[in-house]
């Protein structure tokens, strides 16, 4: 089994007049003994909530885990609600979030079948390595608009 892999996930969106607008900007960072590698993606979806956007960041990272055997994997996210939902500590009450969580659960299971041992934990935003890549992607996509 390979050494431990740490994955940081994050996602963002536009806010105008206190309303969220798409697309969803997602990023994840893989960190292991070989170094740090990052990945970014734009999902053409309207975010329904910050948690909704964060599930896209997690989904983006999990797809990679389902393809390869890494061994022990720790996923870190700065969205405490999503983390606790994935841990089974909080329920999911919104239909769209439930759909995304079930999709994440399915891909998580595929990653476990591949031989990965995965856990997910909350990390403060200032320690989330993926945050800066979301902000960078947002800036590239939106230009000077925020």
N, C-alpha and C positions, 0 to 999 in steps of 0.2 A: 504494500500500500504506500502511495506517495505521501510526502510530508504535508503538513497542514496548509490549507489555502484559506485566505480571508478575502471575502467579497464585500465591498461597500456598494450599496445601491442608493439611488436618489432620482427624483423626477421634479419637474417644474412646469410652469405654464405662465401665460400672461395674465395680468390683473389690470382692468380698466374700470374706474368708478366702482371699486369694490366687487366687481364681477370677474369670474374666471373665464378665460377664452383659450381655445386650442391654438395650435397643437400642443401635445404633451411632449416635453423634452426629457429624455431619460438617459441615464448613464450608469455604468457600473465599473468598478475598479477591481482587478484581480491582483492580490499581493501574496507572493510566496518567496521562497529563498532565492528564486531567479530574478526577482525584482517586481516592478509594478507595471501593469498593462491596463489601459483604459479603453472603453468602448462607449460610443454615443449613438443615439437613434432618435428620430422624430416620429412620433405616432400621430397621425391625422385624426385625432379624437378630441372631443370637447371634454375637458375635465369636469366632473360633477362635484368633486370635492378634492381636497389635498390628498386624502387617503386613496381616492380613485386613481389619481395620477401616480402615487407611490406604488400601487400595485403594478402599473405598467413598467416601472423601473425594476421591480422584483421579477416580473415575468421575463423581461429582457435578459436578466442575469441567469435565471433558472434554465432557460433554453440552452445555454452553453453547458450547464452542469449535466443536463440530460444526455449530452453527446459524449462526454469524456469521464473517465474515472480519475478523480483527484484524491480520493481518500477522505480525510477529515476536512470538512468545510464549515466555516463560520460566516454567516451572512450578517452584516451590520447595516442598519437603516436608522435614520433619524426620525422616522415616523412611528411613534410609540403605539398608536392605535393599530396600525397595520401589523406591527411586530406581535402585539398581544393577540390579535385575531389569528395570525399564522400559528402562534403557540397554542391556540385553543383556550386562552384565558378570557377573551372577549368574544361575544357573538357578532355575527354580521347581520345587520337588519335591513340594509338596502339591497334591492334586487340586483342592481348592476354590480355592486361590490361582491355580492354572493357569487355571481357568475365568474368574476375575475379570481376570487379566492379559490373556487373549485378548479379553475384552470391552473392556477399556481400549485394547488395541492396535487393535481394529476402530474404535472411536470416534475414536481418535487419527488413524487413516488418513482417516476421513471429514472430520476437521478440516483435515488437510493438503490433501485434495481441494478443500475450500472455499477454500483459498488461504493457510492459516496455515503458518508455519514455526515448529515447536515444538521446544524442548529442555527437559529436566528436570534439575534439580540439587538436591543436598542443601543444606539450610540448618540451622544449629543452632536448637533449639526457641526460644531466647530472641529470635531474629530472625524467627520464623514468625508473621506477623500473623494467621493464621487460628486459632492456638492459643487466644487469648482468647475468640473467638466459639464455639469448641467448649466451653470451660469454662462460658461464659455459658449456652449451650443446655442443657448437662448440668445446671446449677444450676436453670434454669427447669423442666426436665422432672422432675427428681428432688426438687426442693424442698430441704429441709435434709438429705436423705439424700445420702451420697457413695458 
